[in-house]
Every structure is written in structure tokens, then in C-alpha cells.
């Protein structure tokens, strides 16, 4: 018997034109398309060619004109500034955006110009993104606080006419001043922006450059609101940089039309939210999750979105998420598994949930790292709502695989993000580009063409786009993730392809070992890497972060997890070494830096990644590795 998902998935692959044209009916178009799917220049496919539209109009003006003017569009919740909460209705947000678009227009920003946004998690960041889109310009958001040399790389690649920034960002217990970083980046960069617009925050003052810098408040006071500018559906909406293997960032290009259609469709069909519901993506606008599901997805669908300037723990405690859900009546939360591991570590018995009313809360979605079954079960047991792992990438813009509860809720299988979403023809391939049998681990690829909202190319780098994603598996997009499908077509993401380790000729998933370690009752989170070994090629080494309050002998815990891996995976894994650490090195978006850890273990020179949350933790990892016999690598 078929269900709504089966029918949607079939139609999306057999007749993508009809499927996505139907989805596009939820969007306002200034001019309709000539073709839905244009593959005349394959593999550079385009969606809705010939159409004209404006993303800002669809996110704001359409709702103001359609009866949602007084509904909350954006709730800013900032525990790091003493508990600031500010709500913007759709009308208020539209008016702020139109006025800031006037500021940008007055500085010469127009169709196709780039605007780099180097900002903290404040409403003005959302305003700047939408205002850029309003003018038909292209924004490139860079995570606030990125090092000057990394910001300079992005300035040189995007060549912005204007940079929008602030005097500071605020982390737990510290203020990060942005102006020294911004000034340093502009000094380093070959390309010089014409102007910088600076938002003054009371936590840090800054001296503005008289010929270059414009004060946000003064400019807004003098500006005239600007109208929406129609653009081609295939024109870029934004450039978002993701790390590249060469050290040079890759600028993922997202279009206007296909992006809107896919995100609008996903809000109901995947997340099961309706216009007027409160949706919260606990991420940062510097990452793709923030673009897709703090800003664009919820606003395109007419939801109320939460902008949270805080952390899952420490602002003030591990009950912070429950307060936000209770106070703002959040229906769906989307965050990273690492956030829940941090909460679980601090409050393993979930005592901090008890004071809060979570009756409006209906579902938790997790993405960004593999959701280990232990974290999934902890969340299910303590929240009493579906906990749904789903999988996607910066390049894809929305979920490749999920449990689409708005279409059909499938039984949850721990460790799986469930099934491929409509439009995503997921294949598991071997090195010869042949599809593999159910249960066999291989390279996860997507048969072309990619659905709407996928990356069009890399900014000014078509050749690098082909080389990075298309050449290795002809006719397919390479995700660089490894995994398998089971007999029910559930997908399992085991590791990045470079996290499959070769132990004496056996290809083993470090992700599978991590699942076993995470199942230990004392382990809050963990990582497994492959370390070079003269005899066996590679051997796995585990890193364990323990739950708060665990005071057992670390040697006993290590012995227990070693025995667990031997029991559940087998002696073939050769898992014999693990070490307890206080924390794991992560990016600001919560991804564990396994590659850097591996370089340290293999005594290879490494460079501190620009995306790291706290560089000091790499020294702690090196010391821990020395304790179990590995040499300390040099930070290059």
C-alpha cells in the first residue's frame, strides 16, 4: 500500500517538472517560467528558467499584504545580553528591511552586487540578509568572529561592494570585538569594499574609519525605504562559504527561485509546521541551517522564527532550551546532536525540564552530526515527542534524507535519517560507479539532476565545482559521505568517506564504533579516528567525554568500551585504545574536527581550522594522545 510520501517521491523522480511546478504555486512570481527544469547545459542544471521573482517579497511583503501583518515574524531571544527578548511583526520586519535596503541602495548596492555580512546573532543580521535580497543583490554571511585572514579570503573571492558588521559579538562570559578583525581583514584583502556599515552594540565601542565606515543607526534614520527588485529565478541569492580540502573556501551559490520553492515545500512536508506556528532552528546564521531555517524557510512559510543568541548550556544552565520552547510556544526545534549531548552531559537525569511547560512542543529534528542512538533515546524518553534525525549539507540547502512527518511519519530506526526526500535520487556506489546491494557500505551519491535549492555551482569556479562534486562518479553528485541503505530503503550515514578506516584490509566505519561507545552509560559524547599503524595500516583510537558527576576510574571505563566494541563489532575492529578527555574539538556549528585530531595522532603538521570553536582544545587532545603513546604534532 502506498502513502503520501511514496506518491510524492515517485512523482518527483518520474515527472519533476509537474511535481515542482505544483510546489511553486505557493510562491509569488513576477513572471512565470519558460521551463521548470532546464538541463540544456547539464550538468549545470537550472530551475524555473525565464521566471522572475523576489525572495524578500515572498518572505515578508506577501504576508503583510496577505493578512499576517501583525503576526510575529521574528522573536529575538538573547540570554547573553541579560535576557533581552524582542518581537518583530511581519509589518515591523518588512519596514526595517525596506529601510535598510534604502541604506544599501544609497551606497550604490544594486542587482548582482555582493554584500558581505559579518555579524552576531542579532535581528539586524536578518534585516541585512533580507534587505540585500530585496535589492536583487547577493549576500555572503561570514560567521561573526572569524579570524581576519579567513574573512579576507572571503572578501577577495566575493568582492563585496559593502560589508555589514557590528562592534562585537557576545559569547558565554566574553565579548568578541569585531572591528580589529574586520580592519585586519580589509588590510590583508586585495579587494577593498567601498563602505562598511557598523552596528554599534553597547558591549563594545569602536572608532569608525571616517572615509569608509557608516553608523547603522544614523544611516537608518536618514534612509528612504526601497522596494523589491525582481530578479531572474536563476540569479544568485547568496554565496555561502564552506571549507575546502585545499584550504581555500568554496563559495556555494544558491539561486532565488528553486531555493524558495524547495524550502517552502519542506516546512510543511518535512517539519509539519503551518503558517503561524513557531519554529526554532537553534543554529547560527553563519551556517546553512541559519540561512535555510532561521531566516528563509520559516518566513517564506509564514511562521514565527526564533533568533537565539545563546548556548544550550551555560546561558544560564542546561535548561536554556526548555525555557525558550516554553516561553515562546515552540512547535518544532531543529538543532545539532552535539547540543543535546552537551545538555545530557550537564543534566543526565533531565531534571531541568521539570519547571517548564512543553505542551506546545511536537517534534525535535537533529542534523549536523550523526545522531547516535543513545542521544536519540535520551531525548525521546525525556521529551516525549518524535526525535528525528535528518541529513543534509551546505551544498544541498535542505534535507537529502528525513522522516517527513508532514507527508507520512515512518517508524524511527535509531542511527538512520530515514529515507531520501522527494527529488533526491540517492544511490550507494562502489569505486567503479556501480550501485551496491542493500546493507553494503559505499559512497553515497545523488543521481543528477539535483532538485531545487541545491548549489548551482561554486562562485567563479565552475571547474572546481565539477572536480569537487561531479567528476569522481559520472552522472552523480558526490556527497563525500559513506553509508548504506537497508532492505526498507532506510539510509544510514556512517562517516565521511575519509573516515572509513582500513584495518588490516577491512574497511570499517568510525561512526559505527562511535555508536557503540556512546551507548556506555558514563559517556556523554565521543569520537573515533583512524591512526596510522605500520602493521595493520590503521588502528582506531577513541576519545571519551564523560557525563557530569562521573568519578569512576577512567581505566575501568576504557576497558569497558573496548570490550563493548569487541562484542558488538568484533575483534576485526582491533579497537584497543581510548582516552578520556574533557571536551572534543568542534567547529562553531558543532561538527567534531576528526581530521585535525587524526593529524595530531599521526604526528603530522596541522593548521588550526578557522571554524574551530576554541583552539586550546587541540593542545588538550595532543596531551591526551601523548598519554597513550602518540607523539605531539606541530601546529603549522
N, C-alpha and C positions, 0 to 999 in steps of 0.2 A: 504494500500500500504506500503510495506516495504522500508526501506532506508539502507544505508551502515552501520549505527550503529546497526539497528535491526539484520541484517545479521551477523555482527561480534559478537554481543552479543550472539545470538543463537548458532553459531558455537563454541564459546569459552566455553560454558557450555555443549553442546552435544558432541563435539569432541575436547577436549582441546589439545590432542596430535597433531592433524593436525593443529589446529589454531596456537599454539605456535611454532611448527616446522617451519611453514611458516614465522612467525615473526623472528625466529632465523637465517634466511637466510641473514639478514642484519649484522650479526656478523661474524668475522673470528674465526674459530675453529682450534686448532692444531690437535684435534682428535674428530671425531663425537661421538654422544651419542649412548648408548645402548638402553636407554628408555627416552622418553620426560618427562612423569610424572611417578615417581616411588613412589607408595603408599604401597609398601611391608612392611613398618614399620610404617603404619599410627598409630597415627595422625602426625608422623614426616615424612611428605612427602618431596620429593626432586625432583628437576627439572634438566633434562639433565644429568642423571647419566651416568657415563662412558666417558663423554666428557672431553676434556682438552682445556684450553683457557688461555688468559691473559688479564685482564681488561685494563692495561696501554697500551698494544699493540693496542687494539681496540679504545682507546681514543686518541692516538697520532700517533704511528708508522704507523698504517693503513692509516691515512690521509696524512702523509708525503709521503708514498710510492704511494698513490693513486692520487696525483696531487694537494693536498691542502697545500703543504709545506709552501708557502708564504702567505697563508691566515691568518688573525688574529685569534688566538685561544682564547686568554685571554687579556682583557683590564682591567688594574688596575686603578681605579679612586679613589683618596683619598683626599677629601676636608679637612680632619683633619690634613694633613701634608702640608698645604699651596697650595693645588691644584695639587698634583702630578698625572700625567697620564702617564702610561707606557703600551705599547702594546707588546705582545709576539706572534710571528707567531707560527704555528704548529711546524715548524722545531726548532725554538728557544726554545719553551717549551719542546719539546722532548729531546733536547740536555741538558737542565738544569736538567730535571728529570733523564735522564740516568746518568749524573754525580753525582747527589745526591744519586741515587741508588748505585753508586760506593762507596760513603761515608758510607752509611749504611752497604753495603757488607763488606767493610773494617773493620767495627766494629763488624762483626760476625753475622749480621742480615741475616736470610735465611728463607726458606719455613716454614710457620706456626708461626714464631716468632712474637711477638707483639711489636708495636711501638706506644707509646702514643704521641700525637701531641697537645701541649698546646700553642696555637699561636693566634696572632691577625689576622685581615683580610688583609693579605699581600700575594703577589704571592708565597712566599716561603712556605706558608701553603699548597697551592695547589700542589706545587712541592713535598713536603714531603708526601702528601697523595698518589700521583701517583707513586712516587719512591718506596714507601712501597709495593704498588700493583705490581709494576714491578718485584720485587723480590719474589713474592708469599707470602710475609709476611702479617700481619693483622694490620691495623691501628685502633686506637681508639682516635678520636678527642675529646678533652675536651675544652669547651669554655674558651678562654683566660681570666684570671681574676677570675676564680672560686676560692673560698676560699681553703686554704691549706688542711683543713680536708676533704673537698669533693673531692679534687684531690687525696688525699691519699687513700680514699675508692676505687677509680677507679684504682689506681696503684696496690693496693692489689688484686683486682679482676682480672685485665687483666694480671698482672705480666709482664710488658714490659721489653725487653732487653735494649731498648734505649728510651729516652724521647727527643723529639724535642721541643724547646721552643725559646723564644725571651726575650730581656731585658725588653720590655714593650709593652703595648697596649695603644691606644690613644682614649679617649672619648672626647665629646664636652667640651673643656675648661680644661681638666685634663689628666695627664699621669698616667697610672696604671703600676707600676713596678711589673714585674712578678717574678724576681729572689727571693725576700723574700718569695713569695708564694710557688714557686717551692721548694726552700730549706726547707721550713717548712713542705711541704707535704712529701718530701723524709725522713725527720727526723721522722715524725709520722708513715709513712708506714712501715709495716713489710717487704715487698718486696723492695729490693733496685735495681734500674736499674744499669746496668754495666756502661753506659755512658749517658751523656746528650749533645746534640748538641744545641748550643745557637746562635741565630741570633742577632747580635748587631745592635740596632737602635740608631740613633743619638739623639733621645729624652731622652734616659736614658742609662747611663753607668752601668756596673755591673762587680763585681770581680768574675772571674770564679774559680771554685773549681779545683785545679791543677791536682788531680788524677781522676777526674770524667768528667769534662766539656771540650767540644771541640768547638772551634770557627767555626761557619758556613763557613765564607769566607776562612779561612785558610784550612779547610778540603776540600772545593770545589776546591781550587787551586791545591791540591795535588792528587785529586782522578782521577781514570780511569773510564770512562763510563761503566755501566753494562747493559747487555742485558736483555730482558724479559724472565722470567722463567715460563714455562707452569705449570698450576695448574689444579686440578680437578674442573669441573664446580661447584661442590657441596662444595668445600673448602670455608672457610670464607674469605670474602674481608675485612670486618670491623666489629668492635663492637661499637655500639653507645648506650650510657647510657641514660636511661630515668627514671624519678622519679618513685619510688615505694611506695605503701601505707605503707610499714613497715619502711620507711626511708632509706632502703638500695637500691641503684640504681640498675636498671635492665639492663643488658647488652644485647641489641638486636643484634642478629647475622644475618648478611646479606651475602648471597653467591655471587660467581662470575658470574656464567653463567646465572641463572634466572634473576638476577639483571640487567645485561646488556641487555638482550632481552626485558624485560618489559620497561626499561627506554628509550631505543632506539625507541621502538614502540610508546611510549607515546608522544615523541617530535613532530611527525607529526600528529598523530591521535587525540590527545587531544589538543595540543597547536597550531597546524597548522603552524609549522616552518619547513623550509627546510635547508639543508646544505648550509652554507654561510650566513644565517640570523643571526642577532644579538639578543640574548636572554638575559634577565636580571632577575635573581631572587634576589630581594633586601632582603637578609636574612643574615645569618652568617654561616660559615662552621662548627660551633659547633653544629648546629641543622641539623635535617634530610633534611630540604629544601636545605640547603647549600650542603650537600652531593649529593643529587639527582639532583638538578637543578642549582647549581652554577658550580659544578665540573663534575659529571659523565654524566648526561643526555645530556647537550649541546655538550660536547666533543665527546661522542660516536656517536652523530648525525652529527658531522662536522660543528657545529655552532660556532659563536663567542660569548663567555660568558663574562659578566661583573662582576668584583670583586670590590665591592664598600665599601670603608672604610669611612663611614659617616652615617648620620641620615636623616630621611625625613624632619625634621625641625631643624634649628639651625646650619646647615652647608652649607651656612650661614643663610638660611631662608626657608620658606615653598615652595619655588620654586626649591629646590635642585633636586627633581626627574625629573622635566621638563627639567632642564639643561642637566642631564645625557641622557635622552631619545633623546633630540635634538642633542646634541654633538656627540653621538655615533650611531645615527640612529637605536635606539632600535625598534624592531618589536613587541615584546611581553614582558610585565612586569609581574612578579609574586611577590606579596608581601602580607603582612598581613593586614586585615581590620583596625587594630589599627594604622598602618602607615597613612592610608587615613583619619582616624578620627583626627589624630594629624594635618595633613595638613589642613583639613577642619576647624578645630578649629582656627588655626592661620590665615587662608586666606579663610573665608567662601564664599566670592564672586569670588574666583578663579582668582583674578587679576594677580597673579604671573605667570599664564600660558601664558599670552598675549605676552611676548617678545620672546617666543620660537617656533620654527618650529617643530611640532609634526607630520608632514605628513607621516613619515615612520612608525608611531605607529599604530598598527592594533588591539590589544586586551590587556585587563587587566585581570589577574587572581588573585583571592584573596583566601587565606586559612590561617588556624591557629586559628582563632576565627570565630564564626558565623558572616556572613556579614548581618548586619541589613539593611532593605530596604532603610532607609534614606541615609546611606552612599553609597549604590549601586546607588541610583538615582542621588545623588550629583556627583558621578564620571561619570555616563553616560551623564548627562546634560553638564558637563564641558569638558569632553574629546572627546565625540562624537564617541566612539568606544565601542564594546561589553565589558561589565563588567561581569565577570564570576566567581561566587562563586564555589569553589570545596572543597572536603572534603577528608582528609586522615590523617594518623597517623605516628608517628615514626616507629611503628611496621610494617606498610604496605609498606613504601618506595615510594609509588606513589598513585595516586588518586583512592579512592574507588568509588567516585561519582563525575561527572563533566559534563560539556556541551562540548562534543568532537567536536570542530569546524572543525577539520581536517577530521572527518568522516561525521558528519551531525550536523548542528547547530540547536538546538531546541529553541523554544521560551523561553525566560527567565521568570521564576516565582520568583519574589523577595522573599527571605527567603529560597530558595531551591538551593542546589548544583546540581540540575537536576537529572540525572539518574545514576544508577550503571554502572561502566565501564566493558568492556569485562573481563571475568574471575572472577568477584566479584558477587557471588550469595547472594544478600542481602535479609535478612529476618527480619521482625519485630515480636518478640516473646514475649509471656507473661511469667509469672514465672513458668509455667508448660511446657515450651518448645514448646508451640503451636503457630502457625502463626496467627497473628491478622488481622482483617479486615482493609480495606483502611480507613484512617482517624483516626485510634486508635493509641494512643501513647504507645509504648512498648520499649523493649530493642533491639537495632539494632545489629544484629549478621550476620556473614558470614558463609554460609554453606560450610563445608570442601569438597574438599581440597582448600587451599588458592592458588591464582595464583602466577606466578613467581615474585620474588623480595620481597615477604613477608618474615617476620622473619622466620628463620629455627627453632630457639629455643632461649633460654637465655643462655648466656655464662656460661658454667659449672653449669647449673641449669635447667635440663630437668624437674624435678619435679615442680619447681616454674613456669616454662612455662605452664605446664598443669593446675596447680592451678590458675594461673592468667588469663588464656585466654580460657581454653577448658572445665573445669570441670562443670561450672555452667549450660551451655547449651550444653548437649552432642551432638556431631556431628557438632558443630558450634564453630566459633571463636567469643568471646565476645569483642565487641568494647568498652564497658563501656559508650557508648553514648545512649541517648534515643531519639526517634523520631517516625516518621510515614511515610507511603507512601500515596500519594493521588490516585485518580482513574486513573490517567495517568502514574502511576509508578514514579512520581517525589518524591524524597526523601527529608525529612525535618529533620534536626538535631536540636533538641530543647534544649538539655542540656546534660551534663554528667549525668549518671544515678543517681549520688549522688546530682545533682542539681534539681532533681524533688522534690518539696516540698509537704508536706501533710498538707493541711489547712482544719481542721475540717472534715477529711475523704476524701477530694477532692484532687486528685493528679494533681498538677499544675506545668507548666514549667516556671522556672525563665526566660528562654530565650524568651518565648512568651511575658512576661511582659517587658523585655528589648527592644523588638521591638517597643512596644508602647511608652516607654519613649524616645527612640531615635528619634521618629517621631516629638517630640516637637521642634519647630524652634530654641529655645535657647540652646538645649542640644547637645553638641559635642560628648560625649560618656557617657556610663552609665553601671551600674552593679546592679543586684538584687540578694539578698541572702535570704535564709530562716532562721529566727531567732526563737529559742525555745520559746514556749508560753504555759503556764500551761493549758489554757482553750482550745485552738484550735490546739495544737501540734506544729505548726509552723506558723509564720506570715512573709510575705515578707517585706523586707526593701530595698529601692532604694538609689543608690548613683549617683549623677549627676555631670558631669563635663560640664561647660558651654562654649559656643563659646567665643572666644576672643572679648572683647568690650561690652559684655552684662553687663549692670549695673542696671537691674531691681531688685526689691525686691525679695530676694530668697524665702520668704514665698509665694509670689504670684505664682512663678514658681512651687514650690512644690504642691500647691493647684491645679494647672492646670494639672500636670502629674497624680496626684491622681484621678482627675475627668476623665482623658483620659483612665486610666486603668479600672475604674468603667464602663465607656461607652463601651469600646471595648472588655473587657474580662468578666466584670460583677461583681456584689457585692461579688460573691463567692470567688474572689481572695483575698478579705479582705486587699487590698493594701491601707494603710493609712499613711505610713511613708516614707519619703525620706529626704535626706540631700545633700546639695551642698558641693562638695569637690574640691580642686584644681587639683587633679590627682588621678588615681587609681593605686593600687599596681599591678605590672606586672612582668612576667619573662622577661628575655632579648629577648625572641622570640615574646613577645607581648601578651602572654596569661594573662588574669586577674586572680589574686590569690583569687578566691571567697572562697575557702575552708578556707584559713587563715583569711579572713575577717569574715567568719561565726564564727570561734573560738573566735575571739575578741568580736564579738557581744554577743556570748553566755557565755562570761566570763570564757572561758576555757584557760588553759595554751597552748601556741603555741610556735613553734620553727620557727625562721625566715628561709624561704626556701633558699636553696643555689642558686637557679636560679633567685632570685629577682633582678630587675634592680637597685633599690635604697631602702635599708631597712628603711630609715627615713619615707617613706610614710606610713608604718604601724602605726607609732606613730600618724601621721596625721589622719588616719582612726579611731584610738581609740578615739582621741579627738572629732572627728565629731560624733561618736556614743554616747559619753558622752553627747553631746549637745541635743540628742534626747532621753536621758534617759537610755542608756545602760552602764553597768559597764565596767571598763577598765581591760582587761585580762593581765596576766603576760607573758612576753616573756621568755619562758623557755630555 
